[in-house]
Every structure is written in structure tokens, then in C-alpha cells.
Amino acid sequence: MEERRVAAYVLSVVALIFWVIFWLIPYIDFKKEHTLTFKTCSIKFHYYHNSDTSDQYYNIAQTDLTMCLCSLYMHKPDTAIARYIMSFYKTYGRNPSPDSLHQSRYNNLDSIIKYREKALDPRWEWD
């Protein structure tokens, strides 16, 4: 009877050790902090494993960086910031409605900055 109790104890300790090795350590080890920076705006975000530009965390971090640049551009206009905002909008921008009347409204920089929540942020559509 005592042998079974010791065997159960040893097996549970071995199972706990395997759980720590295969589940907990990779979760802690691979969660790395990355930073996107342009001018004075800097956004930090976490990835598991390596940076993958098709991952949603990278796209959300880029959106946050573009929103920060929009705020920066409103206070101090700069052509490099304007180019970055327009290139992001052309690549990842969202059309807020399927109506064709609203599509042309977001083609210039001033409109994108004014309606930045609707035009740039994907989380706006999720709500």
C-alpha cells in the first residue's frame, strides 16, 4: 500500500515537471517585447515567438503608431509623418461604410486625420 502511495506521488511530481517544461516555460520565454518607433511616437507590444508582420498584434501596434502620428501631425505638420500616414492608410486603411459617397472623403490627409478613428482603427469596427 505504501509503494502505491509513493509511486503516485512520484508520478504526480514528474507530471508537474513536464507541465512546467512544456507549457509554462515556453510561454514565459517566447513572450518578447517589441517596439515600433517613428519620430517621437513609440509603441511597445508583445509577441510570442518572432515578429510576424501578418499577425494581428503587429497590425494593431502599427495602427496605434499611426494614431499617435496623427496627433503629432495635428500639432506640428511634417511631410515625413504625412507620407507615413498616407502609406499606412493606402495599405491597411478601412472604408467605414460601403456607400460610394463616403469613399472619396478619406482620400486626402486632412480627412484621414479628422476621421482617424473610423478610417484607421480596426477596433472601431469590432465594437
N, CA, C and O atoms as CSV, one atom per row, in Angstrom:
chain,resi,resn,atom,element,x,y,z
A,1,MET,N,N,0.808,-1.186,0.000
A,1,MET,CA,C,0.000,0.000,0.000
A,1,MET,C,C,0.861,1.265,0.000
A,1,MET,O,O,0.559,2.244,-0.682
A,2,GLU,N,N,1.920,1.217,0.768
A,2,GLU,CA,C,2.834,2.350,0.845
A,2,GLU,C,C,3.548,2.575,-0.498
A,2,GLU,O,O,3.825,3.715,-0.869
A,3,GLU,N,N,3.839,1.501,-1.215
A,3,GLU,CA,C,4.515,1.614,-2.515
A,3,GLU,C,C,3.629,2.338,-3.530
A,3,GLU,O,O,4.131,3.127,-4.332
A,4,ARG,N,N,2.339,2.085,-3.506
A,4,ARG,CA,C,1.420,2.761,-4.427
A,4,ARG,C,C,1.350,4.259,-4.131
A,4,ARG,O,O,1.312,5.081,-5.046
A,5,ARG,N,N,1.334,4.593,-2.872
A,5,ARG,CA,C,1.283,5.996,-2.489
A,5,ARG,C,C,2.542,6.728,-2.934
A,5,ARG,O,O,2.461,7.853,-3.426
A,6,VAL,N,N,3.689,6.112,-2.768
A,6,VAL,CA,C,4.953,6.713,-3.197
A,6,VAL,C,C,4.993,6.818,-4.712
A,6,VAL,O,O,5.439,7.832,-5.249
A,7,ALA,N,N,4.530,5.781,-5.413
A,7,ALA,CA,C,4.515,5.803,-6.880
A,7,ALA,C,C,3.583,6.901,-7.392
A,7,ALA,O,O,3.924,7.599,-8.348
A,8,ALA,N,N,2.425,7.062,-6.777
A,8,ALA,CA,C,1.502,8.121,-7.191
A,8,ALA,C,C,2.115,9.497,-6.945
A,8,ALA,O,O,1.971,10.399,-7.770
A,9,TYR,N,N,2.782,9.656,-5.835
A,9,TYR,CA,C,3.443,10.920,-5.527
A,9,TYR,C,C,4.540,11.230,-6.536
A,9,TYR,O,O,4.634,12.356,-7.024
A,10,VAL,N,N,5.366,10.246,-6.850
A,10,VAL,CA,C,6.468,10.436,-7.800
A,10,VAL,C,C,5.910,10.745,-9.191
A,10,VAL,O,O,6.417,11.636,-9.873
A,11,LEU,N,N,4.886,10.030,-9.614
A,11,LEU,CA,C,4.307,10.279,-10.936
A,11,LEU,C,C,3.659,11.662,-11.015
A,11,LEU,O,O,3.747,12.318,-12.053
A,12,SER,N,N,3.022,12.110,-9.955
A,12,SER,CA,C,2.431,13.446,-9.987
A,12,SER,C,C,3.510,14.525,-10.027
A,12,SER,O,O,3.324,15.549,-10.685
A,13,VAL,N,N,4.626,14.322,-9.343
A,13,VAL,CA,C,5.730,15.280,-9.399
A,13,VAL,C,C,6.340,15.295,-10.797
A,13,VAL,O,O,6.660,16.363,-11.318
A,14,VAL,N,N,6.504,14.133,-11.407
A,14,VAL,CA,C,7.041,14.058,-12.771
A,14,VAL,C,C,6.087,14.749,-13.755
A,14,VAL,O,O,6.532,15.459,-14.657
A,15,ALA,N,N,4.781,14.540,-13.580
A,15,ALA,CA,C,3.802,15.196,-14.457
A,15,ALA,C,C,3.855,16.706,-14.284
A,15,ALA,O,O,3.752,17.434,-15.271
A,16,LEU,N,N,4.010,17.187,-13.082
A,16,LEU,CA,C,4.123,18.620,-12.831
A,16,LEU,C,C,5.387,19.192,-13.477
A,16,LEU,O,O,5.357,20.281,-14.050
A,17,ILE,N,N,6.474,18.469,-13.384
A,17,ILE,CA,C,7.729,18.918,-14.007
A,17,ILE,C,C,7.575,18.993,-15.522
A,17,ILE,O,O,8.029,19.961,-16.133
A,18,PHE,N,N,6.946,17.996,-16.145
A,18,PHE,CA,C,6.729,18.032,-17.589
A,18,PHE,C,C,5.809,19.185,-17.977
A,18,PHE,O,O,6.024,19.822,-19.008
A,19,TRP,N,N,4.795,19.461,-17.172
A,19,TRP,CA,C,3.895,20.576,-17.456
A,19,TRP,C,C,4.644,21.899,-17.424
A,19,TRP,O,O,4.427,22.756,-18.281
A,20,VAL,N,N,5.513,22.071,-16.454
A,20,VAL,CA,C,6.299,23.306,-16.359
A,20,VAL,C,C,7.241,23.433,-17.547
A,20,VAL,O,O,7.387,24.514,-18.117
A,21,ILE,N,N,7.877,22.336,-17.917
A,21,ILE,CA,C,8.851,22.377,-19.016
A,21,ILE,C,C,8.172,22.640,-20.357
A,21,ILE,O,O,8.667,23.452,-21.138
A,22,PHE,N,N,7.070,21.986,-20.640
A,22,PHE,CA,C,6.474,22.062,-21.978
A,22,PHE,C,C,5.409,23.139,-22.145
A,22,PHE,O,O,5.107,23.507,-23.280
A,23,TRP,N,N,4.831,23.659,-21.074
A,23,TRP,CA,C,3.794,24.664,-21.214
A,23,TRP,C,C,4.149,26.012,-20.621
A,23,TRP,O,O,3.947,27.037,-21.271
A,24,LEU,N,N,4.653,26.038,-19.449
A,24,LEU,CA,C,4.868,27.298,-18.751
A,24,LEU,C,C,6.132,28.018,-19.201
A,24,LEU,O,O,6.097,29.225,-19.438
A,25,ILE,N,N,7.229,27.315,-19.322
A,25,ILE,CA,C,8.499,27.955,-19.700
A,25,ILE,C,C,8.446,28.529,-21.118
A,25,ILE,O,O,8.882,29.665,-21.304
A,26,PRO,N,N,7.943,27.816,-22.123
A,26,PRO,CA,C,7.859,28.458,-23.454
A,26,PRO,C,C,6.959,29.684,-23.475
A,26,PRO,O,O,7.242,30.635,-24.203
A,27,TYR,N,N,5.890,29.688,-22.699
A,27,TYR,CA,C,5.010,30.853,-22.644
A,27,TYR,C,C,5.754,32.059,-22.096
A,27,TYR,O,O,5.616,33.162,-22.626
A,28,ILE,N,N,6.525,31.871,-21.065
A,28,ILE,CA,C,7.267,32.969,-20.461
A,28,ILE,C,C,8.449,33.358,-21.334
A,28,ILE,O,O,8.730,34.544,-21.504
A,29,ASP,N,N,9.140,32.376,-21.886
A,29,ASP,CA,C,10.363,32.634,-22.642
A,29,ASP,C,C,10.094,33.312,-23.975
A,29,ASP,O,O,10.839,34.211,-24.364
A,30,PHE,N,N,9.049,32.905,-24.685
A,30,PHE,CA,C,8.826,33.423,-26.026
A,30,PHE,C,C,8.027,34.716,-26.062
A,30,PHE,O,O,7.878,35.315,-27.127
A,31,LYS,N,N,7.521,35.150,-24.944
A,31,LYS,CA,C,6.783,36.405,-24.923
A,31,LYS,C,C,7.798,37.535,-24.843
A,31,LYS,O,O,8.358,37.805,-23.781
A,32,LYS,N,N,8.028,38.183,-25.962
A,32,LYS,CA,C,9.047,39.216,-26.047
A,32,LYS,C,C,8.395,40.559,-26.368
A,32,LYS,O,O,7.350,40.628,-27.014
A,33,GLU,N,N,9.031,41.595,-25.908
A,33,GLU,CA,C,8.515,42.938,-26.157
A,33,GLU,C,C,9.203,43.522,-27.385
A,33,GLU,O,O,10.428,43.486,-27.504
A,34,HIS,N,N,8.405,44.053,-28.283
A,34,HIS,CA,C,8.909,44.716,-29.477
A,34,HIS,C,C,8.460,46.166,-29.463
A,34,HIS,O,O,7.500,46.526,-28.781
A,35,THR,N,N,9.155,46.982,-30.214
A,35,THR,CA,C,8.851,48.405,-30.246
A,35,THR,C,C,8.787,48.898,-31.684
A,35,THR,O,O,9.669,48.609,-32.493
A,36,LEU,N,N,7.734,49.645,-31.993
A,36,LEU,CA,C,7.636,50.366,-33.258
A,36,LEU,C,C,7.849,51.838,-32.955
A,36,LEU,O,O,7.209,52.391,-32.060
A,37,THR,N,N,8.748,52.476,-33.699
A,37,THR,CA,C,9.077,53.870,-33.433
A,37,THR,C,C,9.146,54.640,-34.737
A,37,THR,O,O,9.701,54.169,-35.729
A,38,PHE,N,N,8.574,55.829,-34.718
A,38,PHE,CA,C,8.711,56.768,-35.825
A,38,PHE,C,C,8.644,58.160,-35.223
A,38,PHE,O,O,7.689,58.503,-34.525
A,39,LYS,N,N,9.661,58.952,-35.498
A,39,LYS,CA,C,9.805,60.288,-34.903
A,39,LYS,C,C,9.765,60.162,-33.377
A,39,LYS,O,O,10.585,59.453,-32.795
A,40,THR,N,N,8.820,60.842,-32.728
A,40,THR,CA,C,8.753,60.790,-31.262
A,40,THR,C,C,7.712,59.793,-30.758
A,40,THR,O,O,7.580,59.610,-29.548
A,41,CYS,N,N,6.979,59.153,-31.648
A,41,CYS,CA,C,5.979,58.167,-31.231
A,41,CYS,C,C,6.634,56.796,-31.117
A,41,CYS,O,O,7.390,56.377,-31.993
A,42,SER,N,N,6.336,56.119,-30.043
A,42,SER,CA,C,6.886,54.795,-29.800
A,42,SER,C,C,5.802,53.917,-29.202
A,42,SER,O,O,5.178,54.282,-28.206
A,43,ILE,N,N,5.578,52.759,-29.809
A,43,ILE,CA,C,4.551,51.824,-29.362
A,43,ILE,C,C,5.231,50.509,-29.013
A,43,ILE,O,O,5.982,49.958,-29.817
A,44,LYS,N,N,4.963,50.008,-27.805
A,44,LYS,CA,C,5.505,48.720,-27.372
A,44,LYS,C,C,4.386,47.694,-27.391
A,44,LYS,O,O,3.258,47.979,-26.990
A,45,PHE,N,N,4.714,46.486,-27.865
A,45,PHE,CA,C,3.745,45.406,-27.908
A,45,PHE,C,C,4.469,44.092,-27.711
A,45,PHE,O,O,5.692,44.024,-27.836
A,46,HIS,N,N,3.712,43.043,-27.402
A,46,HIS,CA,C,4.285,41.737,-27.098
A,46,HIS,C,C,3.950,40.749,-28.203
A,46,HIS,O,O,2.857,40.763,-28.770
A,47,TYR,N,N,4.909,39.901,-28.489
A,47,TYR,CA,C,4.756,38.814,-29.444
A,47,TYR,C,C,5.129,37.515,-28.788
A,47,TYR,O,O,5.948,37.485,-27.870
A,48,TYR,N,N,4.546,36.461,-29.243
A,48,TYR,CA,C,5.012,35.136,-28.894
A,48,TYR,C,C,5.826,34.660,-30.093
A,48,TYR,O,O,5.364,34.754,-31.230
A,49,HIS,N,N,7.001,34.163,-29.857
A,49,HIS,CA,C,7.964,33.734,-30.872
A,49,HIS,C,C,8.537,34.962,-31.577
A,49,HIS,O,O,8.787,35.973,-30.920
A,50,ASN,N,N,8.747,34.909,-32.859
A,50,ASN,CA,C,9.359,36.013,-33.595
A,50,ASN,C,C,8.310,36.967,-34.130
A,50,ASN,O,O,7.122,36.647,-34.170
A,51,SER,N,N,8.755,38.129,-34.535
A,51,SER,CA,C,7.854,39.117,-35.125
A,51,SER,C,C,7.321,38.602,-36.453
A,51,SER,O,O,8.080,38.198,-37.334
A,52,ASP,N,N,6.024,38.624,-36.573
A,52,ASP,CA,C,5.387,38.233,-37.820
A,52,ASP,C,C,4.502,39.390,-38.248
A,52,ASP,O,O,3.574,39.763,-37.530
A,53,THR,N,N,4.781,39.957,-39.404
A,53,THR,CA,C,4.058,41.158,-39.822
A,53,THR,C,C,2.624,40.865,-40.238
A,53,THR,O,O,1.843,41.800,-40.412
A,54,SER,N,N,2.253,39.608,-40.403
A,54,SER,CA,C,0.866,39.301,-40.744
A,54,SER,C,C,0.024,39.046,-39.504
A,54,SER,O,O,-1.172,38.782,-39.620
A,55,ASP,N,N,0.618,39.119,-38.326
A,55,ASP,CA,C,-0.093,38.859,-37.088
A,55,ASP,C,C,-0.934,40.070,-36.699
A,55,ASP,O,O,-0.577,41.201,-37.030
A,56,GLN,N,N,-2.035,39.847,-36.009
A,56,GLN,CA,C,-2.935,40.937,-35.639
A,56,GLN,C,C,-2.297,41.885,-34.635
A,56,GLN,O,O,-2.617,43.073,-34.638
A,57,TYR,N,N,-1.404,41.399,-33.775
A,57,TYR,CA,C,-0.773,42.273,-32.793
A,57,TYR,C,C,0.118,43.310,-33.472
A,57,TYR,O,O,0.195,44.455,-33.026
A,58,TYR,N,N,0.782,42.914,-34.536
A,58,TYR,CA,C,1.621,43.850,-35.280
A,58,TYR,C,C,0.768,44.910,-35.965
A,58,TYR,O,O,1.119,46.090,-35.957
A,59,ASN,N,N,-0.346,44.500,-36.554
A,59,ASN,CA,C,-1.229,45.459,-37.229
A,59,ASN,C,C,-1.850,46.436,-36.244
A,59,ASN,O,O,-1.977,47.622,-36.550
A,60,ILE,N,N,-2.234,45.965,-35.079
A,60,ILE,CA,C,-2.803,46.857,-34.069
A,60,ILE,C,C,-1.747,47.819,-33.552
A,60,ILE,O,O,-2.043,48.987,-33.299
A,61,ALA,N,N,-0.514,47.340,-33.393
A,61,ALA,CA,C,0.571,48.225,-32.957
A,61,ALA,C,C,0.857,49.280,-34.024
A,61,ALA,O,O,1.107,50.440,-33.696
A,62,GLN,N,N,0.822,48.888,-35.288
A,62,GLN,CA,C,1.016,49.867,-36.359
A,62,GLN,C,C,-0.123,50.885,-36.383
A,62,GLN,O,O,0.112,52.067,-36.637
A,63,THR,N,N,-1.335,50.448,-36.125
A,63,THR,CA,C,-2.466,51.366,-36.057
A,63,THR,C,C,-2.284,52.358,-34.918
A,63,THR,O,O,-2.530,53.553,-35.083
A,64,ASP,N,N,-1.854,51.860,-33.760
A,64,ASP,CA,C,-1.618,52.758,-32.630
A,64,ASP,C,C,-0.515,53.764,-32.939
A,64,ASP,O,O,-0.603,54.927,-32.546
A,65,LEU,N,N,0.517,53.320,-33.638
A,65,LEU,CA,C,1.594,54.232,-34.039
A,65,LEU,C,C,1.069,55.294,-35.002
A,65,LEU,O,O,1.428,56.465,-34.884
A,66,THR,N,N,0.229,54.899,-35.947
A,66,THR,CA,C,-0.331,55.857,-36.891
A,66,THR,C,C,-1.266,56.841,-36.201
A,66,THR,O,O,-1.296,58.019,-36.555
A,67,MET,N,N,-2.030,56.369,-35.219
A,67,MET,CA,C,-2.899,57.277,-34.464
A,67,MET,C,C,-2.058,58.285,-33.680
A,67,MET,O,O,-2.418,59.459,-33.595
A,68,CYS,N,N,-0.960,57.840,-33.119
A,68,CYS,CA,C,-0.056,58.750,-32.411
A,68,CYS,C,C,0.535,59.767,-33.387
A,68,CYS,O,O,0.656,60.947,-33.060
A,69,LEU,N,N,0.898,59.311,-34.577
A,69,LEU,CA,C,1.446,60.224,-35.574
A,69,LEU,C,C,0.397,61.230,-36.056
A,69,LEU,O,O,0.735,62.368,-36.384
A,70,CYS,N,N,-0.865,60.819,-36.098
A,70,CYS,CA,C,-1.928,61.764,-36.462
A,70,CYS,C,C,-2.024,62.878,-35.424
A,70,CYS,O,O,-2.162,64.050,-35.773
A,71,SER,N,N,-1.952,62.510,-34.166
A,71,SER,CA,C,-1.989,63.526,-33.106
A,71,SER,C,C,-0.770,64.436,-33.177
A,71,SER,O,O,-0.871,65.644,-32.963
A,72,LEU,N,N,0.370,63.852,-33.476
A,72,LEU,CA,C,1.589,64.636,-33.603
A,72,LEU,C,C,1.514,65.576,-34.804
A,72,LEU,O,O,1.971,66.717,-34.734
A,73,TYR,N,N,0.941,65.099,-35.898
A,73,TYR,CA,C,0.822,65.911,-37.103
A,73,TYR,C,C,-0.135,67.088,-36.892
A,73,TYR,O,O,0.063,68.160,-37.465
A,74,MET,N,N,-1.168,66.892,-36.074
A,74,MET,CA,C,-2.101,67.994,-35.815
A,74,MET,C,C,-1.416,69.142,-35.094
A,74,MET,O,O,-1.770,70.302,-35.305
A,75,HIS,N,N,-0.445,68.839,-34.249
A,75,HIS,CA,C,0.258,69.888,-33.512
A,75,HIS,C,C,1.443,70.465,-34.286
A,75,HIS,O,O,1.738,71.656,-34.192
A,76,LYS,N,N,2.115,69.604,-35.051
A,76,LYS,CA,C,3.296,70.050,-35.790
A,76,LYS,C,C,3.346,69.315,-37.130
A,76,LYS,O,O,3.851,68.194,-37.186
A,77,PRO,N,N,2.840,69.910,-38.203
A,77,PRO,CA,C,2.836,69.249,-39.512
A,77,PRO,C,C,4.254,68.954,-40.021
A,77,PRO,O,O,5.166,69.771,-39.890
A,78,ASP,N,N,4.402,67.783,-40.593
A,78,ASP,CA,C,5.686,67.340,-41.121
A,78,ASP,C,C,5.409,66.440,-42.325
A,78,ASP,O,O,4.490,65.623,-42.285
A,79,THR,N,N,6.186,66.580,-43.384
A,79,THR,CA,C,5.929,65.807,-44.601
A,79,THR,C,C,6.251,64.325,-44.418
A,79,THR,O,O,5.583,63.481,-45.016
A,80,ALA,N,N,7.253,63.988,-43.611
A,80,ALA,CA,C,7.584,62.577,-43.383
A,80,ALA,C,C,6.452,61.876,-42.636
A,80,ALA,O,O,6.121,60.728,-42.932
A,81,ILE,N,N,5.869,62.562,-41.680
A,81,ILE,CA,C,4.735,61.995,-40.947
A,81,ILE,C,C,3.533,61.850,-41.883
A,81,ILE,O,O,2.826,60.844,-41.838
A,82,ALA,N,N,3.310,62.839,-42.714
A,82,ALA,CA,C,2.194,62.779,-43.662
A,82,ALA,C,C,2.357,61.605,-44.627
A,82,ALA,O,O,1.386,60.912,-44.926
A,83,ARG,N,N,3.560,61.381,-45.108
A,83,ARG,CA,C,3.805,60.248,-46.011
A,83,ARG,C,C,3.564,58.911,-45.310
A,83,ARG,O,O,2.986,57.994,-45.893
A,84,TYR,N,N,4.006,58.809,-44.068
A,84,TYR,CA,C,3.807,57.567,-43.318
A,84,TYR,C,C,2.316,57.299,-43.095
A,84,TYR,O,O,1.860,56.167,-43.254
A,85,ILE,N,N,1.566,58.325,-42.733
A,85,ILE,CA,C,0.126,58.166,-42.505
A,85,ILE,C,C,-0.579,57.749,-43.790
A,85,ILE,O,O,-1.417,56.848,-43.774
A,86,MET,N,N,-0.248,58.392,-44.891
A,86,MET,CA,C,-0.897,58.057,-46.167
A,86,MET,C,C,-0.515,56.660,-46.641
A,86,MET,O,O,-1.359,55.941,-47.177
A,87,SER,N,N,0.742,56.264,-46.454
A,87,SER,CA,C,1.135,54.914,-46.878
A,87,SER,C,C,0.449,53.861,-46.018
A,87,SER,O,O,0.057,52.809,-46.522
A,88,PHE,N,N,0.301,54.136,-44.721
A,88,PHE,CA,C,-0.420,53.193,-43.860
A,88,PHE,C,C,-1.886,53.111,-44.275
A,88,PHE,O,O,-2.453,52.021,-44.343
A,89,TYR,N,N,-2.500,54.258,-44.554
A,89,TYR,CA,C,-3.910,54.248,-44.944
A,89,TYR,C,C,-4.122,53.510,-46.264
A,89,TYR,O,O,-5.098,52.775,-46.412
A,90,LYS,N,N,-3.229,53.696,-47.210
A,90,LYS,CA,C,-3.380,53.016,-48.500
A,90,LYS,C,C,-3.188,51.513,-48.362
A,90,LYS,O,O,-3.783,50.738,-49.111
A,91,THR,N,N,-2.354,51.092,-47.399
A,91,THR,CA,C,-2.112,49.665,-47.208
A,91,THR,C,C,-3.158,49.015,-46.312
A,91,THR,O,O,-3.705,47.968,-46.661
A,92,TYR,N,N,-3.443,49.617,-45.168
A,92,TYR,CA,C,-4.300,48.994,-44.160
A,92,TYR,C,C,-5.570,49.769,-43.843
A,92,TYR,O,O,-6.325,49.353,-42.963
A,93,GLY,N,N,-5.832,50.861,-44.513
A,93,GLY,CA,C,-6.973,51.699,-44.168
A,93,GLY,C,C,-8.303,51.002,-44.358
A,93,GLY,O,O,-8.433,50.090,-45.174
A,94,ARG,N,N,-9.285,51.441,-43.598
A,94,ARG,CA,C,-10.608,50.849,-43.657
A,94,ARG,C,C,-11.605,51.862,-44.191
A,94,ARG,O,O,-11.569,53.042,-43.841
A,95,ASN,N,N,-12.477,51.386,-45.030
A,95,ASN,CA,C,-13.559,52.222,-45.510
A,95,ASN,C,C,-14.701,52.080,-44.511
A,95,ASN,O,O,-15.211,50.973,-44.336
A,96,PRO,N,N,-15.117,53.139,-43.858
A,96,PRO,CA,C,-16.093,52.998,-42.784
A,96,PRO,C,C,-17.487,52.586,-43.220
A,96,PRO,O,O,-18.267,52.102,-42.399
A,97,SER,N,N,-17.816,52.760,-44.468
A,97,SER,CA,C,-19.134,52.328,-44.918
A,97,SER,C,C,-19.036,51.870,-46.370
A,97,SER,O,O,-18.144,52.306,-47.097
A,98,PRO,N,N,-19.943,50.996,-46.796
A,98,PRO,CA,C,-19.896,50.526,-48.182
A,98,PRO,C,C,-20.460,51.528,-49.183
A,98,PRO,O,O,-20.451,51.270,-50.387
A,99,ASP,N,N,-20.938,52.640,-48.711
A,99,ASP,CA,C,-21.539,53.650,-49.584
A,99,ASP,C,C,-20.443,54.313,-50.420
A,99,ASP,O,O,-19.391,54.667,-49.887
A,100,SER,N,N,-20.673,54.480,-51.693
A,100,SER,CA,C,-19.660,55.066,-52.578
A,100,SER,C,C,-19.497,56.567,-52.341
A,100,SER,O,O,-18.488,57.142,-52.748
A,101,LEU,N,N,-20.450,57.199,-51.705
A,101,LEU,CA,C,-20.325,58.630,-51.429
A,101,LEU,C,C,-19.251,58.912,-50.378
A,101,LEU,O,O,-18.638,59.979,-50.388
A,102,HIS,N,N,-19.028,57.981,-49.495
A,102,HIS,CA,C,-18.067,58.193,-48.420
A,102,HIS,C,C,-16.651,57.772,-48.793
A,102,HIS,O,O,-15.712,58.098,-48.066
A,103,GLN,N,N,-16.470,57.070,-49.883
A,103,GLN,CA,C,-15.143,56.574,-50.237
A,103,GLN,C,C,-14.189,57.705,-50.593
A,103,GLN,O,O,-13.014,57.645,-50.232
A,104,SER,N,N,-14.652,58.712,-51.274
A,104,SER,CA,C,-13.766,59.784,-51.701
A,104,SER,C,C,-13.434,60.739,-50.559
A,104,SER,O,O,-12.507,61.539,-50.683
A,105,ARG,N,N,-14.169,60.674,-49.455
A,105,ARG,CA,C,-13.950,61.600,-48.355
A,105,ARG,C,C,-12.607,61.339,-47.656
A,105,ARG,O,O,-12.034,62.263,-47.079
A,106,TYR,N,N,-12.100,60.118,-47.694
A,106,TYR,CA,C,-10.889,59.770,-46.966
A,106,TYR,C,C,-9.650,59.702,-47.860
A,106,TYR,O,O,-8.674,59.042,-47.503
A,107,ASN,N,N,-9.671,60.360,-48.997
A,107,ASN,CA,C,-8.515,60.298,-49.887
A,107,ASN,C,C,-7.470,61.363,-49.626
A,107,ASN,O,O,-6.366,61.270,-50.163
A,108,ASN,N,N,-7.771,62.364,-48.829
A,108,ASN,CA,C,-6.749,63.362,-48.526
A,108,ASN,C,C,-6.362,63.273,-47.056
A,108,ASN,O,O,-7.102,62.711,-46.247
A,109,LEU,N,N,-5.226,63.815,-46.718
A,109,LEU,CA,C,-4.644,63.672,-45.390
A,109,LEU,C,C,-5.481,64.334,-44.309
A,109,LEU,O,O,-5.627,63.786,-43.217
A,110,ASP,N,N,-6.030,65.499,-44.596
A,110,ASP,CA,C,-6.819,66.196,-43.584
A,110,ASP,C,C,-8.051,65.387,-43.166
A,110,ASP,O,O,-8.408,65.358,-41.988
A,111,SER,N,N,-8.686,64.744,-44.117
A,111,SER,CA,C,-9.861,63.930,-43.801
A,111,SER,C,C,-9.470,62.686,-43.007
A,111,SER,O,O,-10.184,62.276,-42.092
A,112,ILE,N,N,-8.347,62.099,-43.357
A,112,ILE,CA,C,-7.886,60.914,-42.622
A,112,ILE,C,C,-7.589,61.281,-41.179
A,112,ILE,O,O,-7.941,60.535,-40.266
A,113,ILE,N,N,-6.946,62.419,-40.962
A,113,ILE,CA,C,-6.619,62.837,-39.600
A,113,ILE,C,C,-7.895,63.206,-38.833
A,113,ILE,O,O,-8.012,62.902,-37.646
A,114,LYS,N,N,-8.830,63.845,-39.490
A,114,LYS,CA,C,-10.068,64.246,-38.825
A,114,LYS,C,C,-10.900,63.022,-38.419
A,114,LYS,O,O,-11.435,62.973,-37.312
A,115,TYR,N,N,-11.004,62.048,-39.310
A,115,TYR,CA,C,-11.786,60.832,-39.058
A,115,TYR,C,C,-10.884,59.631,-38.812
A,115,TYR,O,O,-11.166,58.535,-39.295
A,116,ARG,N,N,-9.814,59.825,-38.075
A,116,ARG,CA,C,-8.811,58.767,-37.913
A,116,ARG,C,C,-9.356,57.533,-37.208
A,116,ARG,O,O,-8.909,56.424,-37.498
A,117,GLU,N,N,-10.291,57.687,-36.306
A,117,GLU,CA,C,-10.855,56.519,-35.622
A,117,GLU,C,C,-11.584,55.614,-36.618
A,117,GLU,O,O,-11.436,54.392,-36.576
A,118,LYS,N,N,-12.357,56.208,-37.496
A,118,LYS,CA,C,-13.128,55.426,-38.459
A,118,LYS,C,C,-12.271,54.918,-39.612
A,118,LYS,O,O,-12.487,53.814,-40.113
A,119,ALA,N,N,-11.306,55.719,-40.028
A,119,ALA,CA,C,-10.546,55.378,-41.228
A,119,ALA,C,C,-9.382,54.429,-40.951
A,119,ALA,O,O,-8.996,53.667,-41.838
A,120,LEU,N,N,-8.818,54.455,-39.752
A,120,LEU,CA,C,-7.599,53.693,-39.495
A,120,LEU,C,C,-7.763,52.544,-38.522
A,120,LEU,O,O,-7.169,51.484,-38.723
A,121,ASP,N,N,-8.544,52.720,-37.480
A,121,ASP,CA,C,-8.548,51.770,-36.376
A,121,ASP,C,C,-9.479,50.589,-36.642
A,121,ASP,O,O,-10.680,50.790,-36.817
A,122,PRO,N,N,-8.956,49.365,-36.677
A,122,PRO,CA,C,-9.822,48.201,-36.916
A,122,PRO,C,C,-10.700,47.879,-35.713
A,122,PRO,O,O,-11.741,47.241,-35.867
A,123,ARG,N,N,-10.301,48.308,-34.522
A,123,ARG,CA,C,-11.100,48.027,-33.331
A,123,ARG,C,C,-12.412,48.799,-33.355
A,123,ARG,O,O,-13.360,48.419,-32.668
A,124,TRP,N,N,-12.484,49.871,-34.132
A,124,TRP,CA,C,-13.709,50.639,-34.255
A,124,TRP,C,C,-14.804,49.776,-34.888
A,124,TRP,O,O,-15.975,49.899,-34.529
A,125,GLU,N,N,-14.432,48.918,-35.813
A,125,GLU,CA,C,-15.399,48.062,-36.480
A,125,GLU,C,C,-15.840,46.916,-35.579
A,125,GLU,O,O,-16.940,46.391,-35.757
A,126,TRP,N,N,-15.019,46.518,-34.624
A,126,TRP,CA,C,-15.353,45.386,-33.767
A,126,TRP,C,C,-16.415,45.738,-32.745
A,126,TRP,O,O,-17.150,44.862,-32.289
A,127,ASP,N,N,-16.507,47.026,-32.375
A,127,ASP,CA,C,-17.469,47.422,-31.321
A,127,ASP,C,C,-18.896,47.357,-31.783
A,127,ASP,O,O,-19.808,47.658,-31.014
